[in-house]
């Protein structure tokens, strides 16, 4: 069986196990919380029984998370601590005010102890992340976000939390940091796709529209609800940063092609790495209108305001990584580059080499 088939099946097995354990954990947590809610409101229950029930639920929720979610995934064990803190807050919220005395006495000594443990641990973790970041940066020629992925992997695990953190870091890196420190470009074998694209015009238009909307909505909503007005203003500012990050990321995240792999990106939003041996053919792509439906196994690696150039067909499904780590199995990749003749000639040479 080919490497790509093994990768897809491995991803599907892990994804199914994680989803099944997470769903079971959520169901059991809801049942525990609901049972505790009604149990604490019974009139004939003694104080000892109430306190025992509170402690049981606080301890049981993190244990369920560990056995149902940690064993079947790659999440770091620090998540158990987070779930424990959430379970304490949930139980405190479910407990009637007149029955919180025992819980409050526990929190009085537990909170300082947890702070004493947590603060040094966080400092140590940050130190390890910085050290690993520098080590990866020296050894490999990677983009900063890829280096950060390697640095955060031992801390956050190879899961949805890591992908969410990296997605948000990408927005702020490519919208703000990149102006002061430009990332390293590959020495050779890369193809840009932003110079002949309409992405810059699209970003400018959307930034203007979002800015006008932000000013108008903030002025109107501030007369009705000040908090909501500021929340929407922050979201609009984030939207502007996102569009700027998209523009910068398509400049600094080019398509790369070497003797073994073809790596296609659409800025920081999505990417796919294709072994040359998995490519069946490259042909001319058909134009698409905004209303046209696209097959689920097709990856449109270009802005829809542009015209596509090439359609790359694969021999088997290859996983494509989207925003927030969403994975999608792909059979067809539609792409465009600034120098199409050079790109197609080199890719055809590599495909022919594999077929002979």
N, C-alpha and C positions, 0 to 999 in steps of 0.2 A: 504493500500500500504506500502511496506517495506521502511525502512529508506534509503537504497541505491538507490532505484528507485527515491525517492523524491530528493536525492542529485544530481543524474544524470540529471533529468529533470530541476531542479533549475539551474544547471550549464549551460544547453543548452539554457534555456530561457534568462539568463543573458548574455551569450555569443552572442546570436542572437541580443539582443537589443543593446549591445555595438558595435557590428560589423556594424549593420544598421546605427546607429547614426554616427559612425566614417566615414563610406563611404559617407554618405550625407554631412557631414562636409567637407570632402576633396573635393568633387565635387563642392560644393558651394564656397569654398575658391579659387579653381582654376578658377571658373567663375568670381568671384570678381577680382582676380588678373589679369586675362586676359582682363576683361573689363576696369580696371583702366589703364592697359598698353596702350591699343589703345586709350582710352579717353584722356590721357595726351599728346598724340601726334597729337591731332587735332589743327589746326592752328587758328580756330576762337573761341576758348574757353577762357573766361576771367579768370583773376587771382583769383577772389573771388570763382568762380565755381570750379576751380582746387583745391584750398585750402580746400573747403568744401568736395570735393570728397576724398581727402587724409585723412581728419579726419574721414569721414564716414567709409572708409574701415578699418582704424586702429581700430576703436571702434567696428565695426560690426563683425570682425573675432573672437575676444574673446567672444562676446555675442553668436555667433553661436556655438562656442565650448562649452560654458556653457550649453546652452539649448539642444544641440544635443548629447553631450558626457557625461557631468557631471550628468545629470538627470537620464540617463539609466545605469550608472555604479557606481563604488565605488571609483572613482578617487578623490584625495583630491583637495580642492578648490585652493590650491597653483598653480595648473597647469594652471589656468586662467592667472595668472601673467606671467608664462613662455610663453604662447601663445600670450599674449599681446606684450611682448618684441620681439617675432619672427615676429609678424605682423608689428611692427614698422620697423624692419630691412627689411622685404620683401617690404613694401611700399617705403622705402628709396631707395632700389635697383631698383625698377620699375620706380621711378620718374626720368625724365631727369635732367641732371646736372643744366641746366639753370632754372629749376623750383623748386629747393630744398631749396630756401631761407626761405620760411615759415616753412618748416619741420625742418630745422636746427635751427631756432629761438625757436621752441618748444622744441627740444632736449636739448638746452642750459640750460633751467631751469628744464626740466623733469628728466634728468639723475642724477643731485645731489639730488633731492628730493627722487627719487627711491632708491638711495644708502643709504640715511639717514634712510629710512624705512626698507630696506632689511637687512642691516648688523645687527641691533639689533634683528630683527625677526629670522635670521639664528642662531644667538647665543642662542636665547631662544629655538628654535627647537632642536638644538644639546643638550642643557641641558636636555630637556624633553626626548630625545631619550636615553641618558645615564642613566637618572633616571629610565625610564621604563625598560631598559635592566637589571639594577641591581635588580629591583623589581621582574621581571620575573625569573631571575637567582636564587633568593632566594626561590621563591615559588615552582618552578617546576624543575624536573630533566630532562632537555632538552639539546639537542646538541646546541653549540654556535650559529649556523646558524638558528636554530629554535627559539632561544631566540631573535636573531636579527630580525627575521620575525615579532615576536610579538611586538618588540620595534618600528619597522619602519611602521607597519600597519596603525597607525593613521596619519602618515606623508605622505606616498606614496600611501595609499589605497591598496585594494586587487585586483590588476590588473597586467598588463604586465610590467609596470615600476618597481614595487616591485620585480617581478620575475627576471627581467634582472639584477637589482642591487644585489639581493641575489646570483644569479648565478656567477656574477663576484667576489663578496665577497668570495664565496665558493672557487673559484680558488686560490685566494691569501691567504685565511685562511689555507686551507689544504696543500698548497705548501710551505708556509713560516712560518706563526704564529704557526702552530701545533708543529713545532720542539721545540719551547720554552715553550709552555703551552699546554699540552695534554688535550683533552676534557674528560669529565667524561663518563665512561662506565656504562651501566645499572647494577644494583646490581644482577639481576637474570633474567632468561627467555630470554636470547639472544643467538644467534648462529652466529658464524663467518663464512665467506665464502671466505677468502683470503689465508688461510694457505695452502690449497691443490689446489689452483688455479694457473694458468699461468699468472696472471695479473702482477706480479713483473717482470717476464721475458719479457713480452710484453712491459711494460713501459720502461725498460732498453734499449731494441732494438730501440724503437721509439725515445727515448731521444738521443741516439747516432746518429741515422739517421738525426734527426732534427738539431743537433749540427753541423754535417758535412755539411749539406745543407746550414745552416746559414753562416758558414765560407766561403764556396765556392761561394755562390751567392753574399755575401757582397763584396768579393774581386773582382768578375767580374763586378758587377753592379756599384761599386764605380768608375770605370773607365769611365762609360757611364753617370750615373745619381746618384749623391751623395745622394740626398734626397730620391729617391726610394730605394737605398741600405740600408739606415738607417731605413726606414719604414719596409722593409722586415725583417731586423734584429730584430726589436722590435716584429714583429709578430712571428718570430721563437722563440724568448725568451718566449713569451706568450705561445706558443705551448709546450715548455719544462715545464713551470710552470703548465700547464693544465695536462700534463701526470703525473707529480709528485703529483699534487692534487688528481688525480684519484686514484693513488696507496694508498695514505694516507687515503683518504676518505673511501675506502673499508675496511680499517683496523679499523677505528673508527666509522663507521656507520653500525653496525651489523643488522641482521634480529632479530626482537623481537617478542615474542609470549607470550601472557598472556591469562587469562580466557575469555576475551572478543574480542580481536583483534589480527590479525597477520599483522605486519608491515614489508614489504619487500623493501629493497633498493638495488640499484646498485651504490654504492658510492654516490656522490652528484648529479649524473646525473639524476636519476629518483627514484621514490618511489610510493608505493601504500599501503594503509591501508585497510585491509579487515576484516569486522566483522566475527567472527567465524560462526555466524548464516547464513552468505551468502556463505559459502563454501559447495559445493556439495560433492566433493570427492578429494582424493589425490592418484595419481598413478605414475607408473614409466614413465619417459619421454623418448621420442624417440630422438636419436641423429640427429643433423642437420648439413648439409654441408654449406659452405659459399654461395653457389649458390641457396640453397633451399629458396623458398618463404615462408613467414610466414603470417598467417592470420592477418588482421588488428586489431582484438580484442584479440590478443595474446601478452603478455608482456614477453619478454625474459630477465629475471632478472639475467643474468650471461654473462660472456665474451664468445664470440663465439669461442675462442681458446680452451675453456674447454668443457667437456661433461656434459650435463644436467642430473639431477637426478630425479627430481619430476615434475609432471604436476598437478597443482592445478586447478580444474574446479569450477567455481562459479555458483550460482543459478541465478544471475542477474548481469548486467553490473555494474562495479565499476570504478570510474574515477582514472586514473593513472597520476601522475604529472611528466612531463619530464623536460628537460632543458628549461630555460627561461619561465617556467610556462605553457608550452604546455600540454594540457590535452587530454587524450585518454581513451575511454571507453573500459574496459577489461572484457573478459569472461574466459580467460585461462591465468594462470601464470606459466611459466617454470623457475625453480630455482634449485640451488645447494647449499649445505652447507658442512662445514668441518666434522661435525658429523651427517651423514644422518640418522642413526638408531634412535638416540635419538630424532631428530627433527620429523621424521615421526611418531614415537610412540606417542609423546606428541600431535601432531596435530590430529592424528586419535582418540585419547582419547577425545579430545575436540569436534571433529565432531560427534562422537558417542553420547556424552553427549547431544548435541543439537538435535539429531535425535530421542532420546528416551524420 
